[in-house]
Each structure stands twice: as structure tokens, then as C-alpha cells.
Amino acid sequence: MSNYLVCGPNTNTIHFLIEAFEIFKVIFLSIATIFSLVYLRKRIRRIFNKLFNPFFTPTLTIMQKEILNWLNNIDSKTTGSFKNDIAFNFGIFESEDGYMLYLAGSTEYDDDDDDWACLDMPENPSLYFEIPTNHQNTTWEDILELVCEALSTLEKSHHFNNTFLEKAEAITTGFDSGDLIAIRTPVK
């Protein structure tokens, strides 16, 4: 009888490798599914918003449309400077030309202290929005109510989610000399 040396893996090693490969495959597919679902959820939400928002959201006023156009026309260089900002304030002030809004971002936010919004006025002219002339001959209280209503409607109807404000934790508005009014607050 001759003795032959059998070389190669035994059946236990083969089964172990097959099981390890199956476990790796399940883990990999699970991770891929999670990432796909996140991506898919975003895509479905965008498609749903485009198709069905006209049926479920209120018709935007002229001012609300103009605010959205203003936000969408803020150039990418400017929005790039907001990349670390978590909170945005739509400041209201009265200029020589009438009531205006400006947009300022901040890397910090405090529910209990409005000083987070004490920021320098923006230098970029694209960060200013002139309130339409048909609203200029009203009181400052009416302007504040108009701006709050416009921004609240844009927030509730998810229109901000189609702008660079999508990831903002907090959005506020108010006159520079007054209290801030929360439009969006951080989820706690």
C-alpha cells in the first residue's frame, strides 16, 4: 500500500469559508440597502414633492414666490460660505428705500438667547431682499406679520427643503431691534 500525502483544505475549512463568505455577503448587502434606502428616500421625497405638492400645499403668494426666487438665486459662492452654519436669521430693517430682509448665517444657536443672531450685516448684495412695494406703506407690525407668515408657510410646505436652508437646524426672523421669532427650531 502506498501512502499519498493529500494536500488541500479539509471539508471543515471549506464550510467555514463558505459560511464566512455568506455572513460577509449579508453584512455587505445590509449596508448597501441602508445607503440605498437613504438615497431612495430622498429621491422619492423630491419626486413626491414635485408631483403632489401642488395638491397638498397652499398656493404661494407673490411675496413667498419672490422670497423663494431670491433664495434660489443666491449664488453658489455665497451659499458655500454658509456650509458650517446651522442657524439662519432673516433680519428685517427699514432702509431709505423701504423695508428689507437680509439673510445671515451662524455656526451657533441658542433658544434662550437671541444674541446668537447679533451678526454683522452681510456685505454681499445678493443677501438682501426688498419687500415688494405694495407692502411698503404699512406699519412695522404688519411687515413683521407679513414676513413671519411668508416664511412660516415656506417652512410648513417644505419649500425651504429645496434650497440651501434644507439642513438648517434653526431659522428665525425679526427686526434687528426686536425679539426673534422662530420659524424652525432644532429637534431635541
Secondary structure, DSSP 4 states (H G I P E B T S, - for coil): -------S--HHHHHHHHHHHHHHHHHHHHHHHHHHHHHHHHHHHHHHHHHHHHHHSPPPPHHHHHHHHHHHHS-HHHHHTTTT--EEEEEEEEETTEEEEEEEEES---TT-GGGG--PPPS-GGGEEEPPGGGTTS-HHHHHHHHHHHHHHHHHTTGGGGSGGGG-SEEEEEETTS--EEEE----
